[in-house]
Amino acid sequence: MRRDTRGRKDPDVATMPAKPATDADALKLKMSDPEAAMLFNIRAAQLPEPKLYYQFYPGRQWEFDGAYPEKMLYYEVDGGIWLQTPNGRSAGHAHPERFESDCVKLNAAALLGWRGFRFTPAMVGDGRAVATLERALGYKPITRPLVEKKVTNGGGAKPQLDAASVEEVD
């Protein structure tokens, strides 16, 4: 058995099954607003229910916001990408230490064969996140990638997007 950088035992992944958090465990945890909105959108689109807070790597506390283990597919909703501390440093997922730990986790998932998607709260809100999952789960044909349309609002403020402002592009 190997040891990780903190001296903890790093189990042989091939011999240990991953264990999902139960629905009861997931409900005990407080979902962020974007995570709750994602789950609402998934249900509204009548997609299969994801396993919430699925622990994919035995011996570590790493978990996905939502996962479809039978398809080796996960999604993450990365909130806090615009947060800053009072002294102007990045916070949330944009903080360098948090970003690096996310990289380590998602690279480990990729090495195990997981395919994943990362979404921002804006992508959840305007429908791009659930549209991407529909394609990944095989409910809609994969034709072209989804991107937001170029919207000009003249005032310089960030435009608000809705489902109609999302298009497929070549």
Backbone as a ProteinNet text record, in pm:
[ID]
protein_1_A
[PRIMARY]
MRRDTRGRKDPDVATMPAKPATDADALKLKMSDPEAAMLFNIRAAQLPEPKLYYQFYPGRQWEFDGAYPEKMLYYEVDGGIWLQTPNGRSAGHAHPERFESDCVKLNAAALLGWRGFRFTPAMVGDGRAVATLERALGYKPITRPLVEKKVTNGGGAKPQLDAASVEEVD
[TERTIARY]
84.3	0	88.9	58.3	134.3	85.9	160.4	118.9	106.4	8	-7.5	86.1	74.7	167.5	155.5	45	28.7	62.6	113.2	151.8	38.6	-80.6	-192.6	-179.1	-237.6	-236.1	-321.8	-269.1	-341.2	-377.7	-504	-540.6	-529.7	-515.4	-517.3	-661.5	-686.2	-821.2	-888.5	-813.2	-872.2	-935.9	-893.8	-944.5	-1054.9	-1081.9	-1182.3	-1298.3	-1422.7	-1536.8	-1562.6	-1607	-1645.9	-1779.4	-1802.5	-1931.1	-2002.3	-2125.3	-2200	-2257.6	-2271.9	-2345.4	-2491.5	-2560.3	-2702.7	-2780.2	-2904.1	-2987.7	-3007.2	-3021.4	-3039.1	-2915.8	-2796	-2672.8	-2667.6	-2707.7	-2704.8	-2800.8	-2917	-3013.6	-2967.1	-2881.7	-2828.8	-2735.1	-2672.5	-2580.9	-2660.7	-2613.3	-2683.2	-2630.8	-2721.7	-2684.1	-2671.8	-2578.3	-2570.6	-2689.2	-2721.1	-2831.9	-2810.3	-2689.3	-2670.1	-2684.4	-2638.9	-2655.3	-2802.3	-2878	-3022.1	-3091.4	-3050.8	-3108.6	-3076.1	-2955.5	-2917.6	-3006.2	-3025.9	-3111.4	-3254.4	-3303.8	-3437.1	-3445.9	-3344.2	-3342.7	-3336.4	-3260.5	-3251	-3387.5	-3454.2	-3587.9	-3688.1	-3680.4	-3772.6	-3754.1	-3630.7	-3602.2	-3631.6	-3676	-3708.7	-3589.5	-3471.1	-3351.3	-3342.6	-3265.2	-3248.9	-3191.4	-3231.1	-3183.9	-3035.7	-2951.4	-2809.2	-2787.9	-2677.5	-2634.4	-2567.3	-2621.8	-2568.1	-2449.4	-2350.8	-2230.3	-2169.2	-2152.6	-2101.5	-1951.4	-1910	-1768.1	-1711.9	-1625.7	-1576.9	-1441.2	-1370.4	-1233.6	-1223.5	-1211.1	-1204.6	-1087.8	-1113.8	-1009.4	-990.4	-1061	-1053.6	-1193.5	-1203.7	-1333.8	-1381.5	-1316.4	-1354.3	-1492.9	-1573.7	-1706.4	-1744.7	-1833	-1887.5	-2018.5	-2052.9	-2182.6	-2295.2	-2282.1	-2379.8	-2309.7	-2354.8	-2289	-2389	-2354	-2424.4	-2320.1	-2299.6	-2191	-2198.2	-2320.5	-2333.9	-2280.5	-2273.7	-2219.4	-2081.2	-2030.8	-1903	-1902.6	-2011.1	-2032.5	-2062	-2001.5	-2027.3	-2042.8	-2096.7	-2098.6	-2061.1	-2004.2	-1968.4	-2025.6	-2084.1	-2128.7	-2030.9	-1949.1	-1844.2	-1893.1	-1943.5	-1983	-1860.9	-1878.6	-1770.3	-1656.1	-1680.4	-1568.8	-1531.8	-1620.7	-1593.6	-1565.1	-1560.8	-1541.1	-1400	-1391.1	-1261.9	-1263.8	-1146.8	-1131.9	-1124.3	-1135.6	-1127.5	-999.4	-888.7	-763.4	-746.4	-854.2	-851.3	-806.5	-774	-734.3	-856.2	-834.5	-942.5	-988.2	-1116.4	-1172.5	-1254.7	-1313	-1394.8	-1312.9	-1374.3	-1305.4	-1195.8	-1196.6	-1093.7	-966.5	-972	-853.5	-749.6	-623.1	-520.5	-513.1	-522.6	-514.9	-638.2	-754.6	-877.6	-876.4	-829.9	-822.4	-729.8	-615.2	-520.3	-578.4	-647.4	-706.4	-816.2	-890.8	-989.5	-919.9	-806.4	-731.2	-686.9	-635	-589.5	-706.2	-819	-937.9	-986.9	-1002.9	-1058.3	-960.2	-831	-732.6	-738.5	-755.7	-770.3	-895.2	-1003	-1126.2	-1102.8	-1034.2	-1006.4	-922.4	-825.5	-741.9	-822.7	-933.1	-1019.9	-1123.4	-1125	-1216.8	-1343.3	-1353.1	-1472.1	-1468.9	-1588	-1606.9	-1690.8	-1646	-1715.8	-1736.3	-1825	-1860.2	-1858.9	-1803.7	-1802.3	-1890.2	-1975.7	-2068.7	-2058	-2082	-2090.9	-2238.8	-2268.4	-2408.3	-2481.2	-2413.5	-2477	-2517.7	-2435.2	-2466.5	-2586	-2596.9	-2713.1	-2837.5	-2827.3	-2941.5	-2994.7	-2905.8	-2954.5	-2983	-2965.7	-3004.5	-2893.8	-2775.2	-2666.7	-2622.5	-2625.8	-2579.7	-2668.2	-2798.8	-2887.8	-2891.2	-2876.1	-2871	-2748.3	-2636.7	-2515.2	-2534.7	-2594.7	-2620	-2714.6	-2816.8	-2908.4	-2832.5	-2737.2	-2658.1	-2562.9	-2499.3	-2404.3	-2472.9	-2596.2	-2670.3	-2740.4	-2732.7	-2788.9	-2934.8	-2991	-3131.8	-3153.8	-3049.7	-3057	-2933.1	-2944.7	-2826.9	-2719.3	-2596.6	-2483.5	-2459.1	-2487.6	-2466.9	-2352	-2372.7	-2270.5	-2265.6	-2153.5	-2145	-2236.2	-2277.1	-2360.6	-2273	-2303	-2234.3	-2338.5	-2303.9	-2399.2	-2385.9	-2498.6	-2498	-2428.1	-2371.5	-2312.4	-2427	-2437.7	-2545.8	-2483.9	-2530.4	-2483.1	-2595.4	-2559.3	-2661.7	-2629.7	-2520.2	-2489.6	-2443.5	-2478.8	-2444.2	-2319.3	-2261.7	-2140.9	-2166.1	-2288.2	-2318.2	-2329.2	-2302.7	-2310.7	-2455.2	-2478.3	-2615.3	-2670.8	-2799.5	-2867	-2907	-2880.6	-2910.9	-3034	-3105.4	-3212.9	-3195.4	-3282.2	-3267.4	-3268.3	-3339.1	-3345	-3214.8	-3128.9	-3003.6	-2888.7	-2921.7	-2821.7	-2842.2	-2733.2	-2744.9	-2637.9	-2660.4	-2559.9	-2475.2	-2345.7	-2255.6	-2169.5	-2115.4	-2025.5	-1890.3
-117.6	0	124.1	216.8	341	440.3	547.9	657.2	783.4	865.7	990.8	1095.6	1219.3	1324.5	1361.7	1328	1357.5	1237	1130.4	1013	915.1	943.6	852.2	736	623.2	508.2	537.4	506.2	524.5	384.8	342.5	205.1	172.5	44.7	-2.3	8.2	100.3	131.2	11.1	-69.3	-180.8	-284.5	-289.8	-393.7	-345.3	-215.5	-163.9	-101.7	-140.2	-78.6	62.4	149.9	284.1	274	359.5	354.9	488.8	485.1	609.8	651.9	781	829.7	792.8	757.9	725.4	855.1	842.3	960.6	1030.6	951.5	1010.9	1091.3	1037.1	1110.4	1240.8	1233.9	1353.3	1458.9	1416.8	1512.9	1580	1511	1570.5	1686.4	1679.4	1784.9	1899.2	2018	2132.8	2155	2143.4	2169.1	2319.6	2357.2	2497.8	2528.7	2655.5	2694.6	2646	2661.9	2611.6	2459	2385.1	2239.1	2200.9	2270.5	2243.8	2278.9	2387.8	2425.5	2320.9	2265	2161.4	2038.3	1996.7	1881.2	1909.2	2029.4	2067.6	2057.8	2110	2106	1963.2	1878.8	1737.4	1670.9	1696.3	1638.6	1695.5	1825.7	1888.9	1833.5	1798.6	1741.2	1591.2	1536.3	1394.1	1304.4	1348.9	1266.5	1174.6	1067.8	980.7	1058	1016.9	1080.3	1048	1149.5	1120.5	1074.6	1007.3	976.3	1103.3	1160.5	1285.1	1259.2	1345.1	1338.6	1198.7	1148	1012.5	1007.7	921.4	903.3	801.1	847.9	763.4	700.7	747	699.9	643.7	513.8	452.3	506.5	530.3	577.5	728.3	799.2	944.8	999.7	1121.9	1186.1	1255.7	1228	1290.7	1245.4	1340.5	1306.7	1402.1	1353.1	1433.6	1494.7	1612.5	1671.6	1578.7	1521.4	1425.9	1327.4	1201.2	1099.8	996.7	938.1	824.2	712.5	639.3	540.4	434.6	394.1	291.8	339.4	470.4	527.3	589	581.4	644	791.3	861.2	999.8	1081.7	1198.3	1285.2	1429.3	1509.7	1654.2	1723.6	1840.7	1927.7	2066.3	2129.1	2267.4	2350.6	2427.8	2505.8	2646	2665.4	2798.8	2872.2	2996.7	3073.8	3107.3	3103.7	3129.9	3277.5	3365.7	3508.9	3564.4	3478.1	3525.6	3578.1	3679.6	3732	3758.7	3744	3776.4	3928.6	3982.5	4128	4190.4	4113.5	4169.6	4146.5	4099.2	4087.2	3953.1	3856.7	3723.4	3644.8	3551.7	3464.7	3374.5	3340.8	3250	3145.4	3053	2949.3	2863.9	2817.2	2730.5	2803.5	2937.2	3014.2	3029.8	2998.5	3010.3	2909.7	2950.9	2860.2	2724.6	2721.2	2592.9	2507.1	2568.4	2494	2445.1	2530.7	2492.2	2372.6	2375.9	2264.4	2136	2145.2	2024	1968.9	2057.5	2012.3	1939.5	1992.4	1927.6	1787.4	1772.6	1641.6	1543.9	1586.9	1501.3	1459.6	1555.6	1524.4	1447	1467.6	1385.4	1240.8	1220.7	1084.5	1018.3	1094.4	1040.6	1000.1	1083.1	1052.6	925.6	909.2	788.4	662.5	678	564	540.8	627	608.8	691.6	785	869.4	976.6	1012.5	1122.2	1225.2	1349.6	1447.8	1581.7	1656.8	1789.6	1886.4	2004.6	2110.4	2223.1	2270.2	2376.3	2490.8	2611.9	2728.4	2749	2828.2	2858.4	2921.6	3002.5	3062.9	2956.2	2853.7	2745.3	2663.8	2648.1	2579.3	2663.9	2793.2	2882.3	2900.7	2901	2925.8	2798.5	2682.9	2557.8	2483.5	2543.3	2473.8	2347.9	2350.9	2235.6	2113.9	2129.7	2014.5	1972.1	2064.9	2028.8	1943.1	1975.8	1896.4	1756.4	1748.2	1616.4	1532.6	1595.4	1521.6	1454.4	1525.8	1468.7	1360.8	1386.7	1290.2	1159.4	1169	1049.6	981.5	1040.8	979.1	1009.6	1112	1146.4	1242.5	1308.9	1396.4	1367.7	1375.9	1347.1	1453.1	1409.3	1501.6	1550.4	1675.4	1731.9	1830.3	1938.3	2042.8	2090.2	2147.8	2193.7	2313.3	2325	2437.4	2553	2672.2	2792.7	2902.1	3004.1	3114.2	3202	3255.7	3346.3	3475.2	3539.8	3671.2	3770.3	3825.5	3918.3	4052.8	4155.9	4289.7	4362.7	4429.8	4503	4651.1	4695.4	4836.7	4900.4	4845.5	4909.1	4854.3	4749.7	4693.1	4592.3	4586.7	4487.6	4350.7	4247.2	4111	4079.7	4032.5	4002.2	3881.9	3884.9	3771.4	3675.4	3546.5	3447.3	3368.8	3321.1	3226.5	3114.8	3013.9	2898.6	2939.6	3045.8	3089.7	3152.4	3191.9	3254.8	3154.6	3026.6	2921.5	2856.2	2838.1	2779.3	2673.8	2588	2492	2557.9	2532.5	2591.1	2480.7	2510.3	2414.6	2419.2
0	0	0	-92.7	-103	1.1	15	103.2	20.1	55.7	-17.2	39.7	-7.8	32.3	179.5	242.9	385.1	472.5	411.5	488.1	514.2	462	480	383.5	419.8	330.7	208.6	92	-33.3	-82.8	-67	-97.1	-245.3	-273	-409.9	-458.9	-549.4	-592.8	-658.1	-728.3	-801.4	-709.1	-582.6	-493.1	-400.3	-400.6	-308.5	-384.3	-354.6	-422.8	-370.9	-460.1	-417.7	-346.2	-248.4	-179.4	-194.7	-243.8	-257	-123.4	-106.1	10.1	-10.9	95	80.9	61.9	15.1	-1.4	132.3	239.2	372.3	411.2	380.4	409.6	330.3	204	119	171.3	220.3	270.8	398.8	475.8	598.8	566.1	450.4	409.7	349.5	369.9	312.4	171.1	76	-62.5	-84.3	-169.4	-207.8	-298.2	-313.3	-401.3	-545.2	-602.9	-739.5	-749.9	-647.3	-649	-642.1	-559.3	-548.8	-680	-744.2	-873.1	-979.3	-974.1	-1070.4	-1052.7	-929.2	-903	-948.1	-923.3	-969.2	-1121.9	-1192.7	-1339.2	-1392.2	-1324.9	-1365.3	-1353.1	-1242	-1221.5	-1320.7	-1347.1	-1441.8	-1582.9	-1618.3	-1749.9	-1753.7	-1641	-1627	-1659.1	-1617.4	-1629.6	-1509.2	-1518.5	-1401.8	-1283	-1165.5	-1041.8	-1021.8	-1002	-976.9	-833.6	-810.8	-674.4	-624	-517.9	-465.1	-374.2	-384.6	-301.3	-304.6	-423.5	-445.9	-419.7	-327.4	-297.3	-394.9	-482.7	-591.6	-565.3	-465.4	-443	-301.6	-287.9	-154.6	-72.8	52.7	142.6	141.8	56	52	69.7	109.5	127.1	-0.4	-111.6	-237.5	-278.8	-321.3	-371.1	-482.4	-568.6	-676.2	-628.8	-679.3	-646.2	-690.2	-806.7	-858.2	-949.2	-947.8	-1029.7	-1078.7	-1191.1	-1248.9	-1258.3	-1146.5	-1142.1	-1251.8	-1289.7	-1393.4	-1528.4	-1548.5	-1671.7	-1650	-1527.3	-1491.5	-1533.8	-1498.6	-1537.5	-1412.2	-1400.9	-1285.5	-1330.6	-1239.2	-1261.7	-1131.5	-1146.7	-1035.5	-1064.8	-965.1	-977.3	-895	-964.2	-899.4	-868.8	-750	-705.9	-652.9	-623.6	-562.5	-655.7	-786.4	-877.9	-884.6	-838.2	-840.6	-701.7	-599.8	-462.4	-441.3	-356.8	-316.2	-167.3	-106.7	34	47.3	170	187.1	132.6	130.7	78.5	-71	-139.8	-285.1	-339.7	-252.5	-301.2	-345.1	-433.6	-478.4	-365.2	-366.9	-267.9	-341.9	-268.8	-331.5	-426.3	-534.8	-630.4	-706.4	-702.9	-773.1	-689.6	-561.1	-476	-524.3	-534.6	-588.4	-518.2	-385.8	-315.3	-344.4	-347	-376.4	-521	-612.2	-752.4	-769.2	-702.4	-713.5	-656	-541.5	-484.1	-575.3	-642.2	-740.9	-855.6	-900.9	-1008.8	-968.3	-847.5	-799.6	-797.1	-742.4	-733.7	-871.8	-962.6	-1093.8	-1180.7	-1161.1	-1232.4	-1183.8	-1052.7	-999.5	-1057.9	-1069.4	-1127.6	-1272.8	-1349.1	-1489.2	-1502.1	-1412.7	-1415.7	-1385.9	-1314.8	-1284.8	-1395.1	-1495.6	-1606.9	-1601.8	-1505.3	-1494.5	-1602.1	-1649.8	-1743.9	-1670.9	-1671.7	-1590.5	-1656.7	-1592.9	-1640.5	-1523.7	-1547.5	-1446.5	-1496	-1405.4	-1440.2	-1341.5	-1389.4	-1302.8	-1268.3	-1164.7	-1135.1	-1253.8	-1333.3	-1450.6	-1551.6	-1569.2	-1662.3	-1612.9	-1480.9	-1424.3	-1448.3	-1422	-1432.1	-1572.7	-1672.6	-1809.4	-1888.1	-1826.9	-1891.7	-1962.9	-1975.4	-2044.9	-1970.9	-1837.4	-1759.6	-1783.5	-1768.6	-1787	-1934.1	-2027.5	-2169.5	-2198.3	-2134.8	-2151.9	-2094	-1974.4	-1914.4	-1999.2	-2057.7	-2145.8	-2259.2	-2315.6	-2424.4	-2372.9	-2260.7	-2205.1	-2165.4	-2117	-2075.3	-2192.7	-2311.6	-2430.4	-2455.9	-2390.2	-2409.8	-2525	-2569.1	-2685.5	-2768.9	-2900	-2983.2	-2964.8	-2970.5	-2962.5	-3104.5	-3126.6	-3259.1	-3254.9	-3184.3	-3173.2	-3029.5	-2985.1	-2846	-2818.8	-2693.3	-2652.3	-2606	-2651.8	-2605	-2590.4	-2514	-2503.2	-2626.6	-2668.7	-2783.5	-2744.6	-2843	-2820.1	-2802	-2682	-2652.1	-2619.3	-2684	-2651.3	-2580.2	-2474.1	-2399.6	-2390.4	-2451.5	-2459.1	-2329.8	-2215	-2089.2	-2024.4	-2077.4	-2020.7	-1910.3	-1857.7	-1754.2	-1818.2	-1739	-1789.5	-1829	-1951.5	-1993.2	-1918.6	-1891.8	-1831	-1940.7	-1920.8	-2021.3	-1981.5	-2079.9	-2054.8	-2157.1	-2152.3	-2240	-2386.9	-2421.3	-2560.3	-2606.6	-2514.1	-2553.9	-2561.8	-2559.8	-2572.7	-2708.2	-2780.7	-2912.7	-2934.2	-3032.7	-3073.6	-3181	-3176.8	-3276.1	-3337.2	-3454.2	-3520.5	-3455.7
[MASK]
++++++++++++++++++++++++++++++++++++++++++++++++++++++++++++++++++++++++++++++++++++++++++++++++++++++++++++++++++++++++++++++++++++++++++++++++++++++++++++++++++++++++++

